């Protein structure tokens, strides 16, 4: 049998869990922002084309 030790896990590591969630959220927001940027919106590797969406109109000054 395994012995049970009262080792705290959540109490000392909660800042790392929160930091990991914040980094995950920020990377997701950045990724979505880049997918909709004018430079990459009509790239054939964009996931929109897998859904069958047409090319997007891009304003050029």
N, CA, C and O atoms as a Tripos MOL2 file, in Angstrom:
@<TRIPOS>MOLECULE
protein
  244   243    61     0     0
PROTEIN
NO_CHARGES

@<TRIPOS>ATOM
      1 N           0.8330   -1.1910    0.0000 N.3       1 UNK1
      2 CA          0.0000    0.0000    0.0000 C.3       1 UNK1
      3 C           0.8820    1.2610    0.0000 C.2       1 UNK1
      4 O           2.0090    1.2710    0.4950 O.2       1 UNK1
      5 N           0.3200    2.2890   -0.5670 N.am      2 UNK2
      6 CA          1.0110    3.5720   -0.5680 C.3       2 UNK2
      7 C           0.6510    4.3660    0.6730 C.2       2 UNK2
      8 O          -0.5010    4.3740    1.1050 O.2       2 UNK2
      9 N           1.6340    5.0250    1.2350 N.am      3 UNK3
     10 CA          1.3730    5.8830    2.3860 C.3       3 UNK3
     11 C           0.8670    7.2340    1.8880 C.2       3 UNK3
     12 O           1.2880    7.7320    0.8430 O.2       3 UNK3
     13 N          -0.0260    7.7960    2.6460 N.am      4 UNK4
     14 CA         -0.5380    9.1260    2.3120 C.3       4 UNK4
     15 C           0.1720   10.1590    3.1660 C.2       4 UNK4
     16 O           0.1940   10.0600    4.3930 O.2       4 UNK4
     17 N           0.7490   11.1450    2.5090 N.am      5 UNK5
     18 CA          1.4320   12.2120    3.2170 C.3       5 UNK5
     19 C           0.6350   13.5020    3.0090 C.2       5 UNK5
     20 O           0.1170   13.7320    1.9160 O.2       5 UNK5
     21 N           0.5300   14.3230    4.0120 N.am      6 UNK6
     22 CA         -0.2200   15.5740    3.8660 C.3       6 UNK6
     23 C           0.5920   16.6540    3.1430 C.2       6 UNK6
     24 O           0.8740   17.7140    3.7030 O.2       6 UNK6
     25 N           0.9540   16.3750    1.9250 N.am      7 UNK7
     26 CA          1.7600   17.3100    1.1410 C.3       7 UNK7
     27 C           0.8430   18.3250    0.4680 C.2       7 UNK7
     28 O          -0.0370   17.9400   -0.3020 O.2       7 UNK7
     29 N           1.0320   19.6080    0.7420 N.am      8 UNK8
     30 CA          0.1880   20.6130    0.0820 C.3       8 UNK8
     31 C           0.6220   20.7910   -1.3800 C.2       8 UNK8
     32 O           1.8070   20.9540   -1.6710 O.2       8 UNK8
     33 N          -0.3290   20.7590   -2.2640 N.am      9 UNK9
     34 CA         -0.0240   20.9470   -3.6770 C.3       9 UNK9
     35 C          -0.6540   22.2370   -4.1900 C.2       9 UNK9
     36 O           0.0210   23.0500   -4.8210 O.2       9 UNK9
     37 N          -1.9200   22.4250   -3.9270 N.am     10 UNK10
     38 CA         -2.5950   23.6060   -4.4470 C.3      10 UNK10
     39 C          -2.1530   24.8930   -3.7490 C.2      10 UNK10
     40 O          -2.0270   25.9360   -4.3920 O.2      10 UNK10
     41 N          -1.9230   24.8240   -2.4680 N.am     11 UNK11
     42 CA         -1.5950   26.0290   -1.7050 C.3      11 UNK11
     43 C          -0.3080   26.7090   -2.1790 C.2      11 UNK11
     44 O          -0.3420   27.9160   -2.4180 O.2      11 UNK11
     45 N           0.8140   26.0180   -2.3280 N.am     12 UNK12
     46 CA          2.0210   26.7380   -2.7550 C.3      12 UNK12
     47 C           2.1170   26.9690   -4.2670 C.2      12 UNK12
     48 O           2.8790   27.8290   -4.7100 O.2      12 UNK12
     49 N           1.3500   26.2080   -5.0640 N.am     13 UNK13
     50 CA          1.5070   26.3000   -6.5150 C.3      13 UNK13
     51 C           0.4020   27.0850   -7.2100 C.2      13 UNK13
     52 O           0.4110   27.1700   -8.4380 O.2      13 UNK13
     53 N          -0.5550   27.6680   -6.4720 N.am     14 UNK14
     54 CA         -1.6500   28.3490   -7.1400 C.3      14 UNK14
     55 C          -1.1770   29.5190   -8.0090 C.2      14 UNK14
     56 O          -1.7960   29.7530   -9.0470 O.2      14 UNK14
     57 N          -0.1250   30.2710   -7.6600 N.am     15 UNK15
     58 CA          0.3020   31.3450   -8.5680 C.3      15 UNK15
     59 C           0.7740   30.8180   -9.9310 C.2      15 UNK15
     60 O           0.5880   31.4770  -10.9550 O.2      15 UNK15
     61 N           1.3800   29.6380   -9.9340 N.am     16 UNK16
     62 CA          1.8490   29.0680  -11.1960 C.3      16 UNK16
     63 C           0.6790   28.6040  -12.0590 C.2      16 UNK16
     64 O           0.7110   28.7440  -13.2810 O.2      16 UNK16
     65 N          -0.3520   28.0530  -11.4210 N.am     17 UNK17
     66 CA         -1.5490   27.6450  -12.1610 C.3      17 UNK17
     67 C          -2.2460   28.8650  -12.7620 C.2      17 UNK17
     68 O          -2.6600   28.8360  -13.9200 O.2      17 UNK17
     69 N          -2.3750   29.9280  -11.9840 N.am     18 UNK18
     70 CA         -3.0110   31.1550  -12.4800 C.3      18 UNK18
     71 C          -2.1660   31.7690  -13.5970 C.2      18 UNK18
     72 O          -2.7080   32.2080  -14.6110 O.2      18 UNK18
     73 N          -0.8620   31.8030  -13.4190 N.am     19 UNK19
     74 CA          0.0190   32.3360  -14.4590 C.3      19 UNK19
     75 C          -0.0710   31.5310  -15.7440 C.2      19 UNK19
     76 O          -0.0620   32.0990  -16.8360 O.2      19 UNK19
     77 N          -0.1560   30.2060  -15.6190 N.am     20 UNK20
     78 CA         -0.3030   29.3620  -16.8060 C.3      20 UNK20
     79 C          -1.6020   29.6410  -17.5440 C.2      20 UNK20
     80 O          -1.6240   29.6730  -18.7740 O.2      20 UNK20
     81 N          -2.6800   29.8430  -16.8010 N.am     21 UNK21
     82 CA         -3.9610   30.1760  -17.4480 C.3      21 UNK21
     83 C          -3.9030   31.5290  -18.1480 C.2      21 UNK21
     84 O          -4.4560   31.6890  -19.2370 O.2      21 UNK21
     85 N          -3.2420   32.4950  -17.5350 N.am     22 UNK22
     86 CA         -3.1360   33.8240  -18.1480 C.3      22 UNK22
     87 C          -2.2970   33.7580  -19.4260 C.2      22 UNK22
     88 O          -2.6490   34.3870  -20.4240 O.2      22 UNK22
     89 N          -1.2090   33.0170  -19.4090 N.am     23 UNK23
     90 CA         -0.3710   32.8750  -20.6100 C.3      23 UNK23
     91 C          -1.1360   32.1480  -21.7130 C.2      23 UNK23
     92 O          -1.0540   32.5370  -22.8780 O.2      23 UNK23
     93 N          -1.8760   31.1010  -21.3620 N.am     24 UNK24
     94 CA         -2.6840   30.3640  -22.3410 C.3      24 UNK24
     95 C          -3.7350   31.2810  -22.9660 C.2      24 UNK24
     96 O          -3.9280   31.2630  -24.1810 O.2      24 UNK24
     97 N          -4.4130   32.0800  -22.1420 N.am     25 UNK25
     98 CA         -5.4220   33.0110  -22.6430 C.3      25 UNK25
     99 C          -4.7830   34.0650  -23.5580 C.2      25 UNK25
    100 O          -5.3290   34.3800  -24.6160 O.2      25 UNK25
    101 N          -3.6290   34.6080  -23.1510 N.am     26 UNK26
    102 CA         -2.9550   35.6230  -23.9580 C.3      26 UNK26
    103 C          -2.4720   35.0790  -25.2930 C.2      26 UNK26
    104 O          -2.5820   35.7570  -26.3150 O.2      26 UNK26
    105 N          -1.9390   33.8680  -25.2960 N.am     27 UNK27
    106 CA         -1.4830   33.2600  -26.5520 C.3      27 UNK27
    107 C          -2.6620   32.9960  -27.4770 C.2      27 UNK27
    108 O          -2.5380   33.1470  -28.6930 O.2      27 UNK27
    109 N          -3.7930   32.6080  -26.9240 N.am     28 UNK28
    110 CA         -4.9940   32.3870  -27.7380 C.3      28 UNK28
    111 C          -5.4690   33.6960  -28.3630 C.2      28 UNK28
    112 O          -5.8010   33.7310  -29.5480 O.2      28 UNK28
    113 N          -5.5030   34.7640  -27.5840 N.am     29 UNK29
    114 CA         -5.9240   36.0720  -28.1110 C.3      29 UNK29
    115 C          -4.9700   36.5550  -29.2020 C.2      29 UNK29
    116 O          -5.4090   37.0710  -30.2300 O.2      29 UNK29
    117 N          -3.6600   36.3880  -28.9780 N.am     30 UNK30
    118 CA         -2.6680   36.8160  -29.9620 C.3      30 UNK30
    119 C          -2.8060   36.0070  -31.2460 C.2      30 UNK30
    120 O          -2.7120   36.5630  -32.3400 O.2      30 UNK30
    121 N          -3.0270   34.7080  -31.1260 N.am     31 UNK31
    122 CA         -3.1820   33.8480  -32.2920 C.3      31 UNK31
    123 C          -4.4110   34.2530  -33.1070 C.2      31 UNK31
    124 O          -4.3440   34.3360  -34.3330 O.2      31 UNK31
    125 N          -5.5170   34.5010  -32.4350 N.am     32 UNK32
    126 CA         -6.7260   34.9250  -33.1430 C.3      32 UNK32
    127 C          -6.5400   36.2890  -33.7980 C.2      32 UNK32
    128 O          -7.0460   36.5220  -34.8960 O.2      32 UNK32
    129 N          -5.8230   37.1890  -33.1380 N.am     33 UNK33
    130 CA         -5.5700   38.5030  -33.7210 C.3      33 UNK33
    131 C          -4.7240   38.3870  -34.9860 C.2      33 UNK33
    132 O          -4.9740   39.0880  -35.9670 O.2      33 UNK33
    133 N          -3.7300   37.5100  -34.9670 N.am     34 UNK34
    134 CA         -2.8880   37.3420  -36.1520 C.3      34 UNK34
    135 C          -3.6480   36.6570  -37.2920 C.2      34 UNK34
    136 O          -3.3820   36.9400  -38.4600 O.2      34 UNK34
    137 N          -4.5820   35.7660  -36.9760 N.am     35 UNK35
    138 CA         -5.3580   35.1120  -38.0260 C.3      35 UNK35
    139 C          -6.2380   36.1060  -38.7740 C.2      35 UNK35
    140 O          -6.5400   35.9110  -39.9510 O.2      35 UNK35
    141 N          -6.6460   37.1650  -38.0930 N.am     36 UNK36
    142 CA         -7.5220   38.1500  -38.7200 C.3      36 UNK36
    143 C          -6.7810   39.4010  -39.1790 C.2      36 UNK36
    144 O          -7.4150   40.3600  -39.6200 O.2      36 UNK36
    145 N          -5.4630   39.4120  -39.0860 N.am     37 UNK37
    146 CA         -4.6770   40.5460  -39.5510 C.3      37 UNK37
    147 C          -4.6720   40.5770  -41.0810 C.2      37 UNK37
    148 O          -4.7760   39.5360  -41.7300 O.2      37 UNK37
    149 N          -4.5530   41.7640  -41.6450 N.am     38 UNK38
    150 CA         -4.5880   41.9220  -43.1010 C.3      38 UNK38
    151 C          -3.5040   41.0990  -43.7990 C.2      38 UNK38
    152 O          -3.7110   40.6160  -44.9120 O.2      38 UNK38
    153 N          -2.3640   40.9410  -43.1550 N.am     39 UNK39
    154 CA         -1.2470   40.2280  -43.7740 C.3      39 UNK39
    155 C          -1.5230   38.7330  -43.9370 C.2      39 UNK39
    156 O          -1.0360   38.1080  -44.8800 O.2      39 UNK39
    157 N          -2.3010   38.1620  -43.0190 N.am     40 UNK40
    158 CA         -2.4970   36.7150  -43.0110 C.3      40 UNK40
    159 C          -3.9290   36.2750  -43.2850 C.2      40 UNK40
    160 O          -4.2110   35.0770  -43.2610 O.2      40 UNK40
    161 N          -4.8370   37.2060  -43.5420 N.am     41 UNK41
    162 CA         -6.2480   36.8340  -43.6750 C.3      41 UNK41
    163 C          -6.5090   35.9850  -44.9290 C.2      41 UNK41
    164 O          -7.4160   35.1530  -44.9230 O.2      41 UNK41
    165 N          -5.7450   36.1780  -45.9820 N.am     42 UNK42
    166 CA         -5.9480   35.4050  -47.2080 C.3      42 UNK42
    167 C          -4.8690   34.3490  -47.4360 C.2      42 UNK42
    168 O          -4.7200   33.8420  -48.5480 O.2      42 UNK42
    169 N          -4.1300   34.0230  -46.4040 N.am     43 UNK43
    170 CA         -3.1200   32.9590  -46.4870 C.3      43 UNK43
    171 C          -3.8420   31.6100  -46.6240 C.2      43 UNK43
    172 O          -4.7650   31.3370  -45.8560 O.2      43 UNK43
    173 N          -3.4500   30.7730  -47.5660 N.am     44 UNK44
    174 CA         -4.1510   29.4890  -47.7540 C.3      44 UNK44
    175 C          -4.0530   28.5530  -46.5570 C.2      44 UNK44
    176 O          -4.8280   27.6000  -46.4690 O.2      44 UNK44
    177 N          -3.1230   28.7940  -45.6320 N.am     45 UNK45
    178 CA         -3.0170   27.9480  -44.4320 C.3      45 UNK45
    179 C          -3.9620   28.3970  -43.3250 C.2      45 UNK45
    180 O          -4.0450   27.7480  -42.2820 O.2      45 UNK45
    181 N          -4.6780   29.5030  -43.5400 N.am     46 UNK46
    182 CA         -5.6160   30.0190  -42.5440 C.3      46 UNK46
    183 C          -6.7590   29.0230  -42.3560 C.2      46 UNK46
    184 O          -7.2860   28.5160  -43.3460 O.2      46 UNK46
    185 N          -7.1560   28.7280  -41.1280 N.am     47 UNK47
    186 CA         -8.2190   27.7370  -40.8890 C.3      47 UNK47
    187 C          -9.5800   28.1220  -41.4670 C.2      47 UNK47
    188 O         -10.4600   27.2690  -41.5770 O.2      47 UNK47
    189 N          -9.7680   29.3900  -41.8390 N.am     48 UNK48
    190 CA        -11.0510   29.7850  -42.4390 C.3      48 UNK48
    191 C         -11.2950   29.0380  -43.7330 C.2      48 UNK48
    192 O         -12.4400   28.7170  -44.0510 O.2      48 UNK48
    193 N         -10.2550   28.7560  -44.4790 N.am     49 UNK49
    194 CA        -10.4200   28.1000  -45.7690 C.3      49 UNK49
    195 C         -10.8100   26.6400  -45.6090 C.2      49 UNK49
    196 O         -11.4290   26.0770  -46.5120 O.2      49 UNK49
    197 N         -10.4740   26.0130  -44.5050 N.am     50 UNK50
    198 CA        -10.9120   24.6430  -44.2390 C.3      50 UNK50
    199 C         -12.4210   24.6000  -44.0140 C.2      50 UNK50
    200 O         -13.0660   23.5830  -44.2720 O.2      50 UNK50
    201 N         -12.9820   25.7190  -43.5270 N.am     51 UNK51
    202 CA        -14.4380   25.8020  -43.3360 C.3      51 UNK51
    203 C         -15.1570   26.1940  -44.6230 C.2      51 UNK51
    204 O         -16.3870   26.1680  -44.6730 O.2      51 UNK51
    205 N         -14.4090   26.5580  -45.6640 N.am     52 UNK52
    206 CA        -14.9990   26.8870  -46.9560 C.3      52 UNK52
    207 C         -15.3540   28.3530  -47.1190 C.2      52 UNK52
    208 O         -16.1690   28.6900  -47.9770 O.2      52 UNK52
    209 N         -14.7660   29.2340  -46.3190 N.am     53 UNK53
    210 CA        -15.0530   30.6570  -46.4380 C.3      53 UNK53
    211 C         -14.3010   31.2430  -47.6350 C.2      53 UNK53
    212 O         -13.2110   30.7740  -47.9630 O.2      53 UNK53
    213 N         -14.8650   32.2570  -48.2890 N.am     54 UNK54
    214 CA        -14.1990   32.8610  -49.4530 C.3      54 UNK54
    215 C         -13.0790   33.8130  -49.0250 C.2      54 UNK54
    216 O         -12.8680   34.0570  -47.8360 O.2      54 UNK54
    217 N         -12.3700   34.3430  -50.0190 N.am     55 UNK55
    218 CA        -11.3240   35.3290  -49.7640 C.3      55 UNK55
    219 C         -11.9370   36.5860  -49.1540 C.2      55 UNK55
    220 O         -13.0800   36.9290  -49.4520 O.2      55 UNK55
    221 N         -11.1810   37.2660  -48.3050 N.am     56 UNK56
    222 CA        -11.6510   38.4740  -47.6600 C.3      56 UNK56
    223 C         -11.1190   39.6830  -48.4270 C.2      56 UNK56
    224 O         -10.0250   39.6430  -48.9900 O.2      56 UNK56
    225 N         -11.8960   40.7420  -48.4400 N.am     57 UNK57
    226 CA        -11.4840   41.9950  -49.0620 C.3      57 UNK57
    227 C         -10.5240   42.7070  -48.1160 C.2      57 UNK57
    228 O         -10.8240   42.8770  -46.9340 O.2      57 UNK57
    229 N          -9.3660   43.1240  -48.6370 N.am     58 UNK58
    230 CA         -8.3660   43.8220  -47.8350 C.3      58 UNK58
    231 C          -8.1860   45.2020  -48.4260 C.2      58 UNK58
    232 O          -7.9220   45.3490  -49.6190 O.2      58 UNK58
    233 N          -8.3320   46.2220  -47.5770 N.am     59 UNK59
    234 CA         -8.1400   47.6010  -48.0300 C.3      59 UNK59
    235 C          -6.6600   47.8930  -48.1400 C.2      59 UNK59
    236 O          -5.9030   47.6520  -47.2000 O.2      59 UNK59
    237 N          -6.2400   48.4170  -49.2950 N.am     60 UNK60
    238 CA         -4.8450   48.8270  -49.4790 C.3      60 UNK60
    239 C          -4.8490   50.3190  -49.7570 C.2      60 UNK60
    240 O          -5.5620   50.8130  -50.6300 O.2      60 UNK60
    241 N          -4.0400   51.0100  -48.9950 N.am     61 UNK61
    242 CA         -3.9850   52.4870  -49.1610 C.3      61 UNK61
    243 C          -3.1150   52.8780  -50.3030 C.2      61 UNK61
    244 O          -2.9580   54.0660  -50.5810 O.2      61 UNK61
@<TRIPOS>BOND
     1     1     2 1
     2     2     3 1
     3     3     4 2
     4     3     5 am
     5     5     6 1
     6     6     7 1
     7     7     8 2
     8     7     9 am
     9     9    10 1
    10    10    11 1
    11    11    12 2
    12    11    13 am
    13    13    14 1
    14    14    15 1
    15    15    16 2
    16    15    17 am
    17    17    18 1
    18    18    19 1
    19    19    20 2
    20    19    21 am
    21    21    22 1
    22    22    23 1
    23    23    24 2
    24    23    25 am
    25    25    26 1
    26    26    27 1
    27    27    28 2
    28    27    29 am
    29    29    30 1
    30    30    31 1
    31    31    32 2
    32    31    33 am
    33    33    34 1
    34    34    35 1
    35    35    36 2
    36    35    37 am
    37    37    38 1
    38    38    39 1
    39    39    40 2
    40    39    41 am
    41    41    42 1
    42    42    43 1
    43    43    44 2
    44    43    45 am
    45    45    46 1
    46    46    47 1
    47    47    48 2
    48    47    49 am
    49    49    50 1
    50    50    51 1
    51    51    52 2
    52    51    53 am
    53    53    54 1
    54    54    55 1
    55    55    56 2
    56    55    57 am
    57    57    58 1
    58    58    59 1
    59    59    60 2
    60    59    61 am
    61    61    62 1
    62    62    63 1
    63    63    64 2
    64    63    65 am
    65    65    66 1
    66    66    67 1
    67    67    68 2
    68    67    69 am
    69    69    70 1
    70    70    71 1
    71    71    72 2
    72    71    73 am
    73    73    74 1
    74    74    75 1
    75    75    76 2
    76    75    77 am
    77    77    78 1
    78    78    79 1
    79    79    80 2
    80    79    81 am
    81    81    82 1
    82    82    83 1
    83    83    84 2
    84    83    85 am
    85    85    86 1
    86    86    87 1
    87    87    88 2
    88    87    89 am
    89    89    90 1
    90    90    91 1
    91    91    92 2
    92    91    93 am
    93    93    94 1
    94    94    95 1
    95    95    96 2
    96    95    97 am
    97    97    98 1
    98    98    99 1
    99    99   100 2
   100    99   101 am
   101   101   102 1
   102   102   103 1
   103   103   104 2
   104   103   105 am
   105   105   106 1
   106   106   107 1
   107   107   108 2
   108   107   109 am
   109   109   110 1
   110   110   111 1
   111   111   112 2
   112   111   113 am
   113   113   114 1
   114   114   115 1
   115   115   116 2
   116   115   117 am
   117   117   118 1
   118   118   119 1
   119   119   120 2
   120   119   121 am
   121   121   122 1
   122   122   123 1
   123   123   124 2
   124   123   125 am
   125   125   126 1
   126   126   127 1
   127   127   128 2
   128   127   129 am
   129   129   130 1
   130   130   131 1
   131   131   132 2
   132   131   133 am
   133   133   134 1
   134   134   135 1
   135   135   136 2
   136   135   137 am
   137   137   138 1
   138   138   139 1
   139   139   140 2
   140   139   141 am
   141   141   142 1
   142   142   143 1
   143   143   144 2
   144   143   145 am
   145   145   146 1
   146   146   147 1
   147   147   148 2
   148   147   149 am
   149   149   150 1
   150   150   151 1
   151   151   152 2
   152   151   153 am
   153   153   154 1
   154   154   155 1
   155   155   156 2
   156   155   157 am
   157   157   158 1
   158   158   159 1
   159   159   160 2
   160   159   161 am
   161   161   162 1
   162   162   163 1
   163   163   164 2
   164   163   165 am
   165   165   166 1
   166   166   167 1
   167   167   168 2
   168   167   169 am
   169   169   170 1
   170   170   171 1
   171   171   172 2
   172   171   173 am
   173   173   174 1
   174   174   175 1
   175   175   176 2
   176   175   177 am
   177   177   178 1
   178   178   179 1
   179   179   180 2
   180   179   181 am
   181   181   182 1
   182   182   183 1
   183   183   184 2
   184   183   185 am
   185   185   186 1
   186   186   187 1
   187   187   188 2
   188   187   189 am
   189   189   190 1
   190   190   191 1
   191   191   192 2
   192   191   193 am
   193   193   194 1
   194   194   195 1
   195   195   196 2
   196   195   197 am
   197   197   198 1
   198   198   199 1
   199   199   200 2
   200   199   201 am
   201   201   202 1
   202   202   203 1
   203   203   204 2
   204   203   205 am
   205   205   206 1
   206   206   207 1
   207   207   208 2
   208   207   209 am
   209   209   210 1
   210   210   211 1
   211   211   212 2
   212   211   213 am
   213   213   214 1
   214   214   215 1
   215   215   216 2
   216   215   217 am
   217   217   218 1
   218   218   219 1
   219   219   220 2
   220   219   221 am
   221   221   222 1
   222   222   223 1
   223   223   224 2
   224   223   225 am
   225   225   226 1
   226   226   227 1
   227   227   228 2
   228   227   229 am
   229   229   230 1
   230   230   231 1
   231   231   232 2
   232   231   233 am
   233   233   234 1
   234   234   235 1
   235   235   236 2
   236   235   237 am
   237   237   238 1
   238   238   239 1
   239   239   240 2
   240   239   241 am
   241   241   242 1
   242   242   243 1
   243   243   244 2
@<TRIPOS>SUBSTRUCTURE
     1 UNK1         2 RESIDUE 1 A UNK
     2 UNK2         6 RESIDUE 1 A UNK
     3 UNK3        10 RESIDUE 1 A UNK
     4 UNK4        14 RESIDUE 1 A UNK
     5 UNK5        18 RESIDUE 1 A UNK
     6 UNK6        22 RESIDUE 1 A UNK
     7 UNK7        26 RESIDUE 1 A UNK
     8 UNK8        30 RESIDUE 1 A UNK
     9 UNK9        34 RESIDUE 1 A UNK
    10 UNK10       38 RESIDUE 1 A UNK
    11 UNK11       42 RESIDUE 1 A UNK
    12 UNK12       46 RESIDUE 1 A UNK
    13 UNK13       50 RESIDUE 1 A UNK
    14 UNK14       54 RESIDUE 1 A UNK
    15 UNK15       58 RESIDUE 1 A UNK
    16 UNK16       62 RESIDUE 1 A UNK
    17 UNK17       66 RESIDUE 1 A UNK
    18 UNK18       70 RESIDUE 1 A UNK
    19 UNK19       74 RESIDUE 1 A UNK
    20 UNK20       78 RESIDUE 1 A UNK
    21 UNK21       82 RESIDUE 1 A UNK
    22 UNK22       86 RESIDUE 1 A UNK
    23 UNK23       90 RESIDUE 1 A UNK
    24 UNK24       94 RESIDUE 1 A UNK
    25 UNK25       98 RESIDUE 1 A UNK
    26 UNK26      102 RESIDUE 1 A UNK
    27 UNK27      106 RESIDUE 1 A UNK
    28 UNK28      110 RESIDUE 1 A UNK
    29 UNK29      114 RESIDUE 1 A UNK
    30 UNK30      118 RESIDUE 1 A UNK
    31 UNK31      122 RESIDUE 1 A UNK
    32 UNK32      126 RESIDUE 1 A UNK
    33 UNK33      130 RESIDUE 1 A UNK
    34 UNK34      134 RESIDUE 1 A UNK
    35 UNK35      138 RESIDUE 1 A UNK
    36 UNK36      142 RESIDUE 1 A UNK
    37 UNK37      146 RESIDUE 1 A UNK
    38 UNK38      150 RESIDUE 1 A UNK
    39 UNK39      154 RESIDUE 1 A UNK
    40 UNK40      158 RESIDUE 1 A UNK
    41 UNK41      162 RESIDUE 1 A UNK
    42 UNK42      166 RESIDUE 1 A UNK
    43 UNK43      170 RESIDUE 1 A UNK
    44 UNK44      174 RESIDUE 1 A UNK
    45 UNK45      178 RESIDUE 1 A UNK
    46 UNK46      182 RESIDUE 1 A UNK
    47 UNK47      186 RESIDUE 1 A UNK
    48 UNK48      190 RESIDUE 1 A UNK
    49 UNK49      194 RESIDUE 1 A UNK
    50 UNK50      198 RESIDUE 1 A UNK
    51 UNK51      202 RESIDUE 1 A UNK
    52 UNK52      206 RESIDUE 1 A UNK
    53 UNK53      210 RESIDUE 1 A UNK
    54 UNK54      214 RESIDUE 1 A UNK
    55 UNK55      218 RESIDUE 1 A UNK
    56 UNK56      222 RESIDUE 1 A UNK
    57 UNK57      226 RESIDUE 1 A UNK
    58 UNK58      230 RESIDUE 1 A UNK
    59 UNK59      234 RESIDUE 1 A UNK
    60 UNK60      238 RESIDUE 1 A UNK
    61 UNK61      242 RESIDUE 1 A UNK
